[in-house]
């Protein structure tokens, strides 16, 4: 589904990649919901969601790495996402 979405919906690859990378950075560097609005602006719309507030640090990072692996074929073609 991620592959199909990124192939056929303009901007979805950028959005998904930035969301995954921002989540990884947030999880490693802070993991504090109070820091999202100040340091991780891309995640501010998701700060009250279950993924950031109720999921363990390890599960968030693993999920985001899986997403990036799935989309690797397309991300490699886009230098702006590397």
N, C-alpha and C positions, 0 to 999 in steps of 0.2 A: 504494500500500500504506500509506504514512504517513497519507494522508487517511482511508482506511477504518479504520485502527487508531485514529486519534484520534477518529473519529466514533462508534465502537462499543465501545471499551474505556475504562471509567472510569479517569481519572487518567493515561492515556497522553499526552494533550496536554501536561499540566503536566510530566510526566517528560521528554518529548522536548524541550520548549522550555527547561527548566532545564538539561538536559544540553548542549544546543547553545549556550546563552548562557554557561554556565560554561566550556565548552571554548574559546569565543572569548576570554573574559576571561583565562583561563589562558594561551592562546597569545600574546596581545598583551602581557600584563603580566609574565609570568615565563618560560614555556616551559622550566621546570626541574622535572623529576619529583620532586625532593626537596621542593618547595614545595607539592605537592598536599595532603598530609595537614595542613599548617598553615594554608594560605590558601584552598584550593579543596576544601572538605570534600565537596561533592556529587560530585566526581570521584574520591574516594579508592578506590572499588570498581573503578575502571577504570584505575588507574595502571599496572598491569602489562600491560594490553591493547595490542595492536598499534596501535590508532588513536592513542593518546597517546604511546606510546614509539617508534614506528617511522615514523610519518607526518610529512611535513614541515609546518612551521608554516603555509605557504600552503595546502596541501591540506586541513588541518584547518579553517582558517577558511572556505575556499570551500565545503567540505562542509556546515558548520554554517549558513552563509548560505543555501545552497540548501534545506536542511531548513526553515529559518525562512520562506523564500519560499513553499515548498510549503504550509506550514501557516498562512500569513498569513491566509487567510479565517477560520480558527477563532480564531487568536490575537487578532485585532482585536475579536472579540466578548467577550473575556475581559480585563477591566481589571486583574485580579490578575497577568496575565502581561506586561503592558506596562511 
